[in-house]
Amino acid sequence: MNEKVYLETLGCSKNQVDSEIMLGILSKHEFVLTHDQLEAEVIIVNTCGFIESAKQESVNAILELGNLKKEANCKVLIVTGCLAQRYSDELSKEIPEADAFLGTTNFGEVAKIVNRVLGNGERVVSTESADKAVEYDLPRILTTPSYSAYLKIAEGCDNLCTYCIIPKLRGKYRSRPIDRIVDEAKELAKNGTKELIIIAQDITRYGLDIYGNYQLVKLLEELSKIEDIRWIRLQYSYPDIISDELIELMALNDKICNYIDIPIQHCNNEVLKRMNRRTTKEHILDVINKLRSKIPNIALRTSLIVGFPGETEQQFSELYDFVKTIEFDRLGVFTYSKEENTPAAKLNNQIEEDIKANRRDEIMMLQKDLSFKKNLDKIGNIYDILIEEKVEDEDVYIGRTEFDAPEVDGVVYVSSSKKIGVGEFIKARIVDALEYDLIGEIVNELSE
């Protein structure tokens, strides 16, 4: 096959990995990959269906790209991902432009399905159980820069938070075997990856389903042995399963970034109980204190939900005060989204949208001040910086410290008259601070 394929990814980094797997499969089947949607004969939309705004964005993208069947070269439009898993029947009726729908466990069939549609014009809906076992067809074709890659260690989720539709979209928690993950990481390293970003819906639960006990520490120890990997970054770590053993490993292992993403969602125990979060305010505090005690310079990222059904002004104030006291290094706030077929959608005392938005804005204004204060404290410090970009026509480069994940956290603007390659590490001294970003200057040759 020589048809040109364009793939658009919406949603989270886990979806991005699925897209990279599909690109790898299509390439092996001799499709030609393109970044130009106007020249593509096959267009694939990998959708998100997590919350209402994401669903609307996905529908808009499908309709917009569907117009290219009339206005450009597009012959085949394929819809994959969470929205296809959740609404394939409705979408197939309402969007006749789409030729096929693939669910979250069927994306590995993408080349076969495209060929079926191209061959006889057949319209295909392929959405099996979200619990179906999935192993990844490798190698992936990265859509991130080669020096940094997401490494998905599990699929699905068993936490059953009352606001979340993920278990219905992605199925129960299924860990990948350690040897498969390590093989994939070695292949990435061989092709230039220096930073591994460990992802799953909940990385701390890793291994329980296939090994009978938690195995994240064992997995991280094996990944750390890969010579060319410099940074290993942990995301989506639930506080109820962050063990002393994991904290100890992070403190002692130089390759594991002093950074962890712990989505606490709230701190009030009544709200946490209604969310079916398996933790308490006291336990969250205990975990944070342990992390900061063992790893004094650790960067803590979290995410919060405001406006959950029944959240009182007093409960919101408790959350605000908690953020003010804890001083998270990185923080994002979502307003509660009422999702059909979730237990929280049936709860009483649903909160008005303007109140939710005001509560979100209050915490984000607080976080902006806290972030600026923390950045000011970094002035004078020297950090390893991973360079990602050069500012055009200036002797300024943009990079990240180990305390910053790509896309969601801040950057460092580094002045240097020396030529620095993208994907290289340098050492820089911080000379100024912005609310979320830092300004530095190079202090030596490339950091080895």
ROGUTI-447187 format. One line per 5 residues: number of its first residue (from 1); for each residue x, y, z of N, C-alpha, C. Coordinates in steps of 0.2 Angstrom, whole numbers, plus 5000, padded with zeros to 4 digits. Example, Ala and Ser with C-alpha at 12.3 -4.5 7.8 and 13.67 -1.06 7.14 Angstrom:
# ROGUTI-447187
1> 5066/4972/5039/5062/4978/5039/5066/4984/5039  5064/4989/5035/5068/4995/5036/5064/5000/5039
This chain:
# ROGUTI-447187
1> 5004/4994/5000/5000/5000/5000/5004/5006/5000  5002/5011/4996/5006/5018/4996/5002/5024/4998  4996/5022/5000/4992/5028/5002/4995/5032/5008  4994/5038/5008/4996/5043/5013/4991/5043/5019  4994/5043/5025/4990/5042/5031/4992/5048/5035
6> 4986/5052/5038/4987/5057/5043/4983/5055/5049  4987/5055/5055/4983/5053/5061/4983/5059/5066  4978/5061/5068/4977/5066/5073/4975/5063/5080  4979/5065/5085/4978/5062/5092/4975/5068/5097  4970/5066/5100/4967/5070/5105/4967/5067/5112
11> 4967/5071/5117/4967/5068/5124/4974/5067/5127  4975/5061/5131/4980/5061/5135/4987/5057/5132  4992/5057/5136/4998/5054/5134/4997/5046/5133  4992/5043/5136/4991/5036/5135/4988/5035/5128  4984/5040/5126/4981/5039/5119/4987/5041/5114
16> 4991/5045/5116/4997/5047/5111/5001/5040/5110  5002/5036/5115/5006/5030/5114/5002/5025/5109  4995/5025/5110/4991/5021/5106/4992/5023/5098  4992/5030/5097/4993/5033/5091/5000/5031/5088  5005/5031/5092/5012/5029/5090/5012/5022/5088
21> 5009/5018/5091/5008/5011/5090/5005/5010/5083  4999/5013/5082/4996/5013/5075/5000/5015/5070  5004/5021/5071/5009/5023/5066/5014/5018/5064  5016/5015/5069/5021/5009/5068/5018/5004/5064  5012/5002/5065/5009/4996/5061/5007/4998/5054
26> 5005/5004/5053/5004/5007/5046/5010/5007/5042  5015/5009/5045/5022/5010/5042/5024/5003/5040  5023/4998/5044/5025/4991/5042/5021/4988/5036  5015/4991/5036/5011/4989/5030/5011/4993/5024  5017/4997/5024/5019/5001/5018/5014/5007/5017
31> 5010/5009/5022/5007/5016/5021/5012/5021/5022  5011/5027/5019/5015/5032/5019/5013/5037/5024  5016/5039/5029/5014/5044/5034/5015/5051/5032  5010/5055/5034/5011/5062/5032/5009/5067/5038  5011/5073/5038/5009/5078/5043/5004/5082/5040
36> 5003/5081/5033/4998/5086/5029/4992/5083/5028  4987/5085/5032/4980/5082/5031/4977/5083/5025  4979/5088/5021/4976/5090/5015/4978/5085/5009  4984/5082/5010/4987/5077/5005/4985/5070/5007  4982/5069/5013/4981/5062/5015/4975/5059/5012
41> 4976/5052/5010/4971/5048/5007/4967/5045/5013  4970/5043/5018/4967/5040/5024/4969/5045/5030  4963/5046/5034/4964/5051/5040/4961/5047/5046  4965/5047/5051/4963/5043/5057/4962/5048/5063  4957/5048/5067/4956/5053/5072/4956/5048/5079
46> 4961/5049/5083/4961/5045/5089/4958/5050/5095  4952/5048/5097/4948/5052/5101/4949/5051/5108  4946/5057/5112/4946/5056/5119/4939/5057/5121  4936/5053/5126/4930/5053/5128/4929/5054/5136  4934/5057/5139/4935/5057/5146/4929/5062/5149
51> 4929/5068/5147/4924/5073/5150/4921/5076/5144  4916/5080/5146/4911/5083/5141/4915/5087/5136  4920/5092/5138/4923/5096/5134/4928/5092/5129  4931/5086/5131/4935/5082/5127/4931/5079/5122  4925/5076/5124/4920/5073/5119/4918/5078/5113
56> 4917/5084/5115/4915/5089/5110/4921/5091/5106  4927/5091/5108/4933/5093/5104/4934/5087/5099  4933/5081/5102/4933/5075/5097/4928/5075/5092  4922/5076/5093/4917/5077/5088/4918/5082/5083  4920/5088/5085/4922/5093/5081/4928/5091/5076
61> 4933/5088/5079/4938/5086/5075/4936/5081/5069  4932/5076/5071/4929/5071/5066/4926/5075/5061  4921/5079/5062/4917/5083/5057/4922/5087/5053  4926/5091/5056/4931/5095/5052/4935/5091/5047  4938/5085/5050/4942/5081/5045/4938/5077/5040
66> 4932/5076/5042/4927/5073/5037/4926/5077/5031  4926/5083/5032/4925/5088/5026/4930/5087/5021  4936/5084/5023/4941/5083/5018/4940/5078/5013  4935/5074/5014/4933/5069/5009/4929/5072/5003  4927/5078/5005/4924/5082/4999/4929/5087/4996
71> 4933/5090/5001/4937/5096/4999/4945/5094/4997  4947/5088/4999/4954/5086/4998/4954/5079/4995  4960/5076/4997/4961/5069/4994/4958/5063/4998  4955/5065/5004/4954/5059/5009/4949/5055/5006  4950/5048/5006/4946/5043/5004/4943/5039/5010
76> 4946/5039/5015/4944/5035/5021/4945/5039/5028  4940/5039/5032/4940/5042/5038/4939/5037/5044  4944/5036/5048/4944/5031/5053/4943/5034/5060  4939/5032/5064/4938/5035/5071/4940/5030/5076  4945/5031/5080/4948/5026/5085/4947/5030/5092
81> 4949/5026/5097/4950/5029/5104/4944/5028/5108  4944/5032/5114/4939/5032/5119/4932/5034/5117  4931/5039/5112/4925/5041/5110/4922/5035/5106  4926/5032/5102/4923/5026/5098/4921/5021/5102  4925/5019/5107/4923/5014/5112/4917/5015/5115
86> 4915/5021/5117/4910/5023/5121/4903/5024/5117  4904/5027/5111/4898/5029/5107/4898/5027/5100  4901/5021/5098/4902/5019/5091/4895/5018/5088  4890/5016/5091/4883/5015/5088/4881/5022/5086  4881/5026/5091/4878/5033/5090/4882/5037/5084
91> 4888/5036/5085/4893/5040/5080/4892/5037/5073  4891/5031/5072/4890/5028/5066/4884/5030/5062  4879/5032/5066/4873/5034/5063/4873/5041/5062  4876/5045/5066/4876/5052/5066/4882/5055/5061  4887/5051/5060/4893/5054/5056/4894/5049/5050
96> 4890/5050/5045/4891/5045/5039/4898/5046/5036  4901/5052/5037/4908/5053/5034/4913/5048/5036  4912/5045/5042/4917/5040/5045/4916/5033/5042  4921/5030/5040/4921/5024/5037/4922/5018/5042  4925/5019/5048/4926/5014/5052/4927/5017/5059
101> 4925/5012/5064/4926/5014/5071/4930/5009/5075  4935/5010/5078/4939/5005/5082/4940/5007/5089  4938/5002/5094/4938/5004/5101/4945/5004/5104  4946/5004/5110/4952/5005/5114/4956/4999/5114  4953/4993/5112/4957/4987/5112/4958/4984/5105
106> 4955/4988/5100/4955/4986/5093/4960/4990/5089  4964/4995/5091/4968/4999/5087/4973/4995/5083  4975/4989/5086/4980/4985/5083/4978/4983/5076  4971/4983/5075/4969/4981/5068/4969/4986/5063  4971/4992/5064/4970/4998/5060/4972/4997/5053
111> 4978/4993/5052/4980/4992/5045/4975/4988/5041  4973/4982/5044/4968/4978/5041/4961/4981/5040  4959/4985/5045/4953/4989/5044/4953/4994/5038  4959/4998/5038/4960/5002/5032/4959/4999/5025  4963/4993/5025/4963/4989/5019/4956/4987/5017
116> 4952/4985/5022/4945/4982/5020/4941/4988/5017  4942/4994/5020/4938/5000/5018/4940/5002/5011  4947/5002/5010/4949/5004/5004/4947/4999/4998  4947/4992/5000/4946/4987/4996/4939/4987/4993  4934/4987/4997/4927/4986/4995/4922/4991/4998
121> 4925/4996/5001/4920/5002/5003/4916/5000/5009  4918/4994/5012/4915/4991/5018/4915/4996/5024  4910/4997/5027/4909/5001/5034/4910/4996/5040  4915/4998/5044/4917/4993/5049/4916/4997/5056  4913/4993/5061/4913/4995/5068/4916/4989/5072
126> 4922/4990/5075/4926/4985/5078/4927/4988/5085  4923/4986/5090/4924/4988/5097/4922/4982/5102  4927/4979/5104/4926/4973/5108/4927/4975/5115  4926/4971/5120/4926/4972/5127/4933/4977/5129  4931/4982/5133/4937/4986/5135/4942/4982/5140
131> 4940/4976/5142/4944/4972/5146/4949/4967/5142  4948/4967/5136/4952/4963/5132/4959/4964/5133  4963/4959/5133/4970/4959/5134/4973/4963/5128  4978/4967/5129/4981/4971/5123/4989/4970/5124  4992/4968/5119/5000/4969/5119/5002/4973/5113
136> 5007/4977/5114/5008/4982/5109/5013/4979/5104  5011/4981/5097/5015/4979/5092/5020/4984/5091  5026/4982/5091/5032/4987/5091/5036/4986/5085  5040/4991/5083/5041/4997/5087/5036/5002/5085  5035/5007/5090/5031/5013/5089/5035/5018/5085
141> 5031/5022/5082/5034/5028/5078/5033/5034/5083  5038/5037/5086/5037/5042/5091/5034/5049/5088  5029/5052/5091/5027/5058/5090/5030/5064/5094  5033/5061/5099/5037/5066/5104/5044/5066/5101  5048/5071/5103/5055/5071/5100/5059/5065/5103
146> 5064/5062/5099/5067/5056/5100/5070/5055/5107  5072/5061/5110/5075/5060/5116/5071/5059/5122  5064/5060/5121/5059/5059/5127/5053/5055/5124  5052/5050/5128/5046/5045/5126/5042/5043/5132  5036/5043/5131/5031/5040/5136/5032/5032/5136
151> 5031/5029/5141/5032/5022/5142/5026/5019/5146  5021/5016/5142/5015/5014/5146/5016/5007/5148  5015/5007/5155/5016/5000/5158/5010/4996/5160  5004/4999/5159/4998/4996/5160/4992/4999/5157  4987/4995/5156/4981/4998/5153/4975/4997/5158
156> 4970/5002/5157/4964/5002/5161/4965/5004/5169  4960/5003/5173/4960/5005/5179/4955/5002/5184  4957/5000/5190/4952/4997/5195/4950/5001/5200  4952/5008/5200/4950/5012/5206/4943/5014/5207  4939/5014/5201/4932/5015/5201/4930/5022/5205
161> 4934/5027/5204/4932/5034/5206/4925/5035/5204  4921/5038/5208/4914/5039/5206/4912/5044/5200  4917/5048/5199/4917/5053/5194/4919/5051/5187  4923/5045/5187/4927/5043/5181/4924/5038/5177  4924/5039/5170/4922/5034/5165/4927/5029/5163
166> 4933/5031/5165/4939/5027/5162/4938/5019/5162  4936/5016/5168/4936/5009/5168/4931/5006/5162  4926/5010/5160/4921/5008/5155/4924/5009/5148  4929/5014/5148/4932/5015/5141/4938/5011/5140  4942/5010/5146/4949/5007/5145/4949/5000/5149
171> 4944/4998/5152/4943/4991/5155/4947/4991/5162  4947/4985/5165/4950/4984/5171/4958/4985/5170  4961/4985/5176/4969/4986/5176/4972/4980/5173  4976/4981/5168/4980/4975/5165/4988/4978/5165  4992/4975/5169/4999/4976/5168/5002/4973/5163
176> 5007/4976/5160/5012/4973/5155/5017/4969/5158  5020/4964/5156/5025/4960/5159/5032/4964/5159  5036/4964/5164/5042/4968/5165/5046/4967/5159  5047/4961/5157/5052/4960/5151/5050/4963/5145  5043/4964/5143/5041/4967/5137/5042/4975/5138
181> 5041/4977/5144/5042/4984/5145/5049/4986/5144  5054/4982/5147/5061/4983/5147/5063/4983/5140  5061/4978/5136/5063/4977/5129/5061/4983/5125  5055/4986/5127/5053/4992/5123/5057/4998/5125  5059/4999/5131/5063/5004/5134/5070/5004/5131
186> 5073/4998/5130/5079/4997/5127/5079/4999/5120  5074/4997/5116/5073/4999/5109/5073/5007/5109  5069/5010/5113/5069/5017/5113/5075/5020/5114  5079/5018/5119/5086/5020/5121/5090/5020/5115  5090/5014/5111/5094/5013/5106/5093/5018/5100
191> 5087/5021/5100/5085/5026/5095/5085/5033/5098  5089/5034/5103/5090/5040/5105/5086/5043/5111  5082/5039/5114/5078/5041/5120/5082/5042/5126  5082/5048/5130/5086/5049/5136/5081/5049/5142  5075/5051/5141/5070/5052/5146/5064/5047/5145
196> 5063/5043/5150/5057/5039/5150/5052/5042/5154  5046/5043/5152/5040/5045/5156/5035/5040/5157  5035/5037/5164/5032/5031/5165/5024/5033/5166  5020/5030/5162/5013/5032/5163/5008/5025/5163  5003/5026/5166/4997/5022/5166/4992/5026/5169
201> 4986/5023/5170/4980/5026/5173/4982/5027/5181  4986/5022/5183/4989/5022/5190/4995/5018/5190  5001/5021/5190/5007/5017/5190/5009/5013/5196  5006/5016/5202/5008/5013/5208/5005/5006/5209  4999/5005/5205/4996/4998/5205/4999/4993/5201
206> 5005/4995/5198/5008/4990/5193/5010/4984/5196  5008/4978/5192/5010/4972/5194/5006/4967/5198  5001/4971/5202/4997/4967/5206/4993/4961/5203  4990/4963/5197/4986/4958/5193/4990/4952/5190  4996/4953/5188/5000/4947/5185/5005/4944/5189
211> 5007/4948/5194/5012/4945/5199/5010/4944/5206  5004/4946/5208/5001/4945/5214/5003/4950/5219  5008/4955/5218/5010/4960/5222/5012/4966/5218  5013/4972/5221/5015/4978/5218/5023/4977/5215  5024/4979/5209/5031/4978/5206/5034/4984/5203
216> 5031/4990/5205/5034/4996/5201/5041/4997/5203  5043/4995/5210/5050/4996/5212/5054/4991/5207  5052/4985/5207/5056/4980/5203/5057/4983/5195  5052/4985/5193/5052/4988/5186/5056/4994/5185  5056/4998/5190/5060/5004/5189/5068/5002/5190
221> 5069/4997/5194/5076/4995/5195/5079/4992/5189  5074/4988/5185/5077/4985/5179/5077/4991/5173  5073/4996/5173/5074/5001/5168/5080/5005/5170  5082/5006/5176/5088/5010/5178/5094/5007/5175  5094/5001/5174/5100/4997/5171/5101/4999/5164
226> 5097/5002/5160/5098/5004/5153/5103/5010/5153  5108/5008/5150/5114/5013/5151/5112/5020/5148  5109/5021/5142/5108/5027/5139/5102/5031/5142  5098/5028/5146/5093/5032/5149/5095/5036/5155  5094/5043/5155/5096/5047/5160/5091/5049/5165
231> 5085/5050/5162/5080/5052/5167/5074/5047/5166  5071/5045/5172/5065/5041/5173/5060/5045/5177  5054/5047/5174/5050/5052/5177/5043/5048/5178  5041/5049/5184/5035/5045/5187/5028/5050/5186  5023/5047/5183/5017/5051/5183/5011/5047/5185
236> 5006/5050/5187/5000/5047/5189/5001/5041/5195  5003/5044/5200/5004/5039/5206/4999/5041/5211  4995/5036/5213/4990/5037/5218/4993/5036/5225  4991/5041/5229/4994/5042/5236/4993/5036/5240  4987/5032/5239/4986/5026/5244/4991/5021/5243
241> 4995/5020/5237/4999/5015/5236/5006/5017/5235  5008/5023/5237/5015/5025/5237/5018/5022/5243  5023/5018/5242/5026/5014/5247/5032/5017/5250  5034/5015/5256/5041/5017/5258/5046/5015/5254  5045/5009/5251/5050/5006/5247/5051/5010/5240
246> 5046/5013/5238/5046/5017/5232/5050/5023/5233  5048/5026/5239/5051/5033/5241/5059/5032/5242  5060/5026/5245/5068/5025/5246/5071/5024/5240  5068/5021/5235/5071/5020/5228/5072/5027/5225  5067/5031/5225/5068/5037/5222/5073/5041/5225
251> 5074/5041/5232/5079/5045/5235/5086/5042/5233  5087/5036/5232/5094/5033/5231/5096/5032/5224  5091/5032/5219/5092/5031/5212/5093/5037/5208  5099/5039/5206/5100/5045/5202/5096/5046/5196  5094/5040/5193/5091/5041/5186/5083/5042/5187
256> 5081/5041/5193/5073/5043/5194/5073/5050/5196  5069/5054/5192/5069/5061/5193/5066/5063/5200  5068/5068/5203/5065/5070/5209/5059/5074/5208  5054/5070/5205/5048/5073/5203/5042/5067/5203  5036/5068/5206/5031/5063/5205/5024/5067/5205
261> 5020/5064/5201/5013/5067/5200/5009/5063/5204  5005/5066/5209/5001/5062/5213/4994/5066/5213  4989/5063/5209/4983/5067/5208/4978/5065/5214  4978/5070/5219/4975/5069/5225/4967/5071/5224  4965/5075/5220/4959/5077/5218/4955/5081/5223
266> 4956/5080/5230/4953/5084/5235/4957/5082/5242  4955/5086/5247/4958/5084/5253/4953/5083/5259  4947/5085/5258/4941/5084/5263/4939/5077/5263  4939/5074/5269/4938/5067/5269/4931/5065/5267  4926/5069/5268/4919/5068/5266/4919/5068/5258
271> 4922/5073/5255/4922/5073/5248/4926/5067/5245  4932/5065/5248/4936/5060/5245/4932/5053/5246  4928/5052/5251/4923/5047/5252/4918/5046/5246  4915/5052/5245/4910/5052/5239/4913/5051/5233  4920/5053/5232/4923/5051/5226/4925/5044/5225
276> 4925/5040/5231/4927/5034/5231/4935/5033/5230  4938/5039/5233/4946/5039/5233/4948/5034/5239  4953/5030/5238/4955/5026/5244/4960/5029/5248  4959/5035/5250/4964/5038/5255/4960/5043/5259  4964/5046/5263/4961/5052/5268/4966/5058/5267
281> 4964/5063/5270/4968/5069/5270/4974/5067/5275  4973/5064/5280/4979/5062/5284/4984/5058/5281  4982/5053/5277/4986/5049/5273/4990/5053/5268  4986/5057/5264/4990/5061/5259/4995/5065/5262  4994/5068/5268/4999/5072/5272/5005/5068/5274
286> 5003/5062/5276/5009/5058/5278/5013/5056/5272  5011/5054/5266/5014/5053/5260/5019/5059/5258  5016/5065/5258/5019/5071/5256/5025/5072/5261  5024/5071/5267/5029/5073/5272/5035/5068/5271  5033/5061/5270/5038/5056/5269/5043/5058/5263
291> 5039/5060/5257/5043/5061/5251/5047/5067/5252  5045/5073/5255/5049/5079/5256/5055/5077/5261  5053/5073/5266/5059/5071/5271/5064/5067/5268  5063/5062/5264/5068/5058/5261/5071/5062/5255  5067/5066/5251/5069/5069/5245/5068/5076/5245
296> 5072/5080/5249/5070/5087/5251/5069/5092/5245  5072/5090/5239/5071/5095/5233/5066/5092/5228  5062/5087/5230/5057/5084/5226/5052/5089/5223  5050/5088/5217/5044/5092/5214/5038/5088/5214  5033/5091/5218/5026/5087/5218/5021/5090/5214
301> 5019/5086/5209/5013/5089/5205/5007/5085/5207  5001/5089/5207/4995/5086/5209/4989/5089/5204  4984/5086/5204/4978/5088/5201/4972/5088/5206  4967/5093/5205/4962/5094/5209/4955/5094/5205  4950/5092/5209/4943/5093/5206/4939/5097/5210
306> 4937/5103/5208/4933/5107/5212/4925/5107/5209  4921/5108/5214/4914/5108/5212/4911/5101/5211  4914/5096/5215/4911/5090/5215/4904/5090/5219  4899/5086/5217/4893/5086/5220/4893/5086/5227  4890/5091/5230/4889/5092/5237/4895/5096/5241
311> 4900/5098/5237/4906/5101/5239/4903/5108/5242  4904/5109/5249/4902/5115/5252/4907/5120/5252  4905/5127/5253/4910/5132/5254/4915/5130/5259  4913/5127/5264/4918/5126/5269/4923/5120/5267  4920/5115/5263/4925/5110/5261/4929/5113/5255
316> 4927/5118/5251/4931/5121/5246/4937/5125/5250  4935/5129/5255/4940/5133/5259/4945/5128/5262  4943/5122/5264/4948/5117/5267/4953/5116/5261  4951/5114/5255/4955/5113/5250/4960/5119/5248  4957/5125/5248/4961/5131/5247/4967/5131/5252
321> 4965/5131/5258/4970/5131/5264/4975/5126/5263  4973/5120/5261/4977/5114/5260/4983/5116/5255  4980/5118/5249/4985/5120/5244/4990/5125/5247  4987/5130/5250/4991/5136/5253/4997/5133/5258  4995/5128/5262/4999/5126/5267/5004/5121/5264
326> 5002/5116/5259/5007/5111/5256/5012/5114/5251  5009/5119/5248/5013/5123/5242/5016/5117/5237  5011/5114/5234/5013/5110/5228/5017/5114/5223  5022/5110/5220/5027/5113/5215/5023/5114/5209  5019/5110/5207/5015/5110/5201/5008/5108/5202
331> 5003/5111/5199/4996/5110/5201/4991/5111/5195  4986/5107/5194/4981/5109/5189/4974/5108/5192  4970/5112/5190/4963/5111/5193/4958/5110/5188  4953/5105/5189/4948/5104/5184/4941/5105/5188  4937/5108/5184/4930/5108/5187/4926/5102/5186
336> 4922/5099/5191/4919/5093/5190/4915/5093/5184  4915/5087/5180/4911/5086/5174/4907/5080/5175  4900/5082/5175/4895/5077/5176/4895/5072/5170  4897/5066/5171/4898/5061/5165/4892/5056/5166  4889/5054/5161/4883/5049/5161/4886/5042/5163
341> 4882/5038/5166/4884/5032/5168/4890/5031/5173  4891/5037/5177/4895/5037/5182/4891/5038/5189  4893/5035/5194/4889/5036/5201/4888/5043/5203  4894/5047/5202/4893/5054/5204/4888/5058/5200  4886/5056/5194/4881/5060/5190/4874/5059/5194
346> 4873/5054/5198/4867/5053/5201/4867/5056/5208  4872/5059/5210/4872/5062/5217/4868/5068/5217  4865/5070/5223/4862/5076/5224/4867/5082/5225  4864/5088/5225/4868/5094/5226/4873/5095/5220  4871/5094/5214/4876/5096/5209/4877/5104/5209
351> 4883/5106/5207/4885/5113/5208/4885/5117/5202  4883/5123/5202/4882/5127/5196/4889/5128/5193  4889/5129/5186/4895/5130/5183/4899/5136/5185  4896/5141/5186/4899/5148/5188/4903/5147/5194  4900/5143/5199/4903/5142/5206/4909/5138/5205
356> 4908/5133/5201/4914/5128/5199/4920/5132/5196  4918/5136/5191/4924/5140/5188/4927/5145/5193  4923/5148/5197/4926/5153/5202/4931/5149/5207  4929/5144/5209/4933/5140/5213/4939/5138/5210  4939/5136/5204/4945/5134/5200/4950/5140/5200
361> 4947/5146/5198/4951/5152/5197/4954/5154/5203  4951/5153/5209/4954/5155/5215/4960/5151/5217  4959/5144/5216/4965/5140/5217/4971/5141/5212  4969/5142/5206/4974/5144/5201/4978/5150/5202  4974/5155/5205/4978/5162/5206/4982/5161/5212
366> 4980/5157/5217/4984/5155/5223/4991/5151/5220  4990/5147/5216/4995/5142/5214/5000/5147/5210  4998/5152/5206/5002/5156/5202/5007/5160/5207  5004/5162/5213/5009/5165/5217/5014/5161/5221  5011/5155/5222/5015/5150/5225/5021/5148/5221
371> 5019/5147/5214/5024/5145/5209/5030/5150/5209  5028/5156/5208/5032/5162/5208/5037/5162/5214  5034/5161/5220/5038/5161/5226/5043/5156/5226  5041/5150/5223/5046/5144/5223/5051/5145/5218  5049/5148/5212/5054/5150/5207/5059/5155/5209
376> 5057/5160/5213/5062/5165/5215/5067/5161/5220  5065/5156/5224/5070/5153/5228/5075/5149/5224  5074/5148/5218/5079/5144/5213/5084/5148/5211  5084/5155/5211/5089/5159/5208/5095/5158/5212  5101/5157/5208/5107/5156/5210/5109/5148/5210
381> 5104/5144/5209/5105/5137/5209/5107/5135/5202  5111/5129/5202/5113/5126/5195/5110/5120/5194  5107/5119/5188/5103/5113/5187/5105/5110/5180  5104/5103/5179/5105/5100/5173/5099/5102/5169  5099/5104/5163/5094/5106/5158/5094/5102/5152
386> 5088/5099/5150/5087/5095/5144/5085/5100/5139  5089/5102/5134/5088/5107/5129/5083/5104/5124  5077/5108/5122/5072/5105/5118/5071/5110/5112  5074/5116/5112/5072/5121/5106/5077/5127/5107  5078/5129/5101/5082/5136/5100/5077/5141/5098
391> 5078/5147/5102/5074/5153/5100/5076/5156/5093  5072/5157/5088/5075/5159/5082/5078/5166/5082  5084/5166/5079/5088/5173/5079/5090/5175/5085  5090/5171/5091/5093/5173/5097/5097/5168/5100  5102/5170/5104/5106/5165/5108/5103/5163/5114
396> 5097/5160/5113/5093/5158/5119/5090/5151/5117  5090/5146/5122/5088/5140/5121/5082/5138/5126  5078/5134/5125/5072/5132/5129/5073/5125/5131  5073/5124/5138/5074/5117/5140/5070/5116/5147  5071/5110/5150/5068/5108/5156/5073/5105/5161
401> 5071/5106/5167/5074/5103/5173/5071/5096/5174  5074/5092/5178/5071/5086/5180/5064/5087/5184  5063/5093/5186/5057/5095/5190/5051/5097/5186  5052/5096/5179/5047/5098/5174/5046/5093/5169  5039/5091/5169/5037/5086/5163/5035/5090/5157
406> 5036/5087/5151/5034/5091/5145/5027/5092/5145  5026/5098/5142/5019/5100/5140/5015/5103/5146  5016/5100/5152/5012/5102/5157/5015/5107/5162  5022/5107/5163/5026/5111/5167/5029/5116/5164  5034/5120/5168/5037/5125/5166/5043/5124/5162
411> 5047/5129/5159/5053/5128/5155/5058/5133/5158  5064/5132/5155/5070/5136/5157/5072/5139/5151  5073/5146/5151/5076/5150/5145/5083/5151/5146  5088/5148/5142/5095/5148/5144/5098/5152/5139  5102/5157/5141/5106/5161/5136/5113/5157/5135
416> 5115/5157/5129/5121/5154/5128/5124/5156/5121  5130/5158/5121/5133/5159/5114/5136/5153/5111  5136/5148/5115/5138/5141/5112/5132/5138/5108  5134/5134/5103/5129/5130/5100/5127/5124/5104  5121/5123/5105/5119/5117/5109/5114/5113/5105
421> 5114/5107/5104/5110/5103/5100/5104/5101/5104  5098/5101/5101/5092/5098/5104/5093/5091/5106  5090/5090/5113/5091/5083/5116/5097/5083/5120  5101/5088/5120/5107/5088/5124/5106/5091/5131  5110/5088/5136/5110/5091/5143/5116/5096/5144
426> 5114/5102/5147/5119/5107/5149/5118/5108/5156  5122/5112/5159/5121/5114/5166/5120/5122/5165  5115/5124/5169/5114/5131/5169/5112/5134/5176  5114/5140/5177/5113/5144/5183/5107/5148/5182  5102/5148/5187/5096/5152/5187/5098/5159/5189
431> 5096/5163/5184/5097/5171/5186/5091/5175/5187  5085/5172/5185/5079/5176/5186/5073/5171/5185  5067/5173/5188/5061/5169/5188/5055/5172/5186  5051/5168/5182/5044/5171/5180/5039/5167/5185  5033/5168/5183/5028/5164/5188/5028/5157/5187
436> 5029/5154/5181/5030/5147/5180/5036/5145/5177  5040/5149/5174/5046/5147/5170/5052/5151/5174  5058/5148/5171/5065/5151/5174/5069/5154/5169  5074/5158/5170/5078/5161/5166/5085/5159/5168  5090/5156/5164/5096/5154/5166/5101/5156/5161
441> 5108/5154/5163/5113/5155/5158/5118/5149/5159  5121/5147/5153/5125/5141/5153/5131/5142/5157  5133/5137/5161/5139/5138/5165/5145/5134/5163  5144/5129/5159/5150/5125/5157/5148/5122/5150  5153/5117/5148/5152/5113/5142/5146/5109/5143
446> 5144/5105/5138/5138/5100/5138/5139/5096/5144  5134/5094/5148/5134/5090/5154/5134/5083/5152  5139/5079/5154/5139/5072/5153/5136/5068/5159
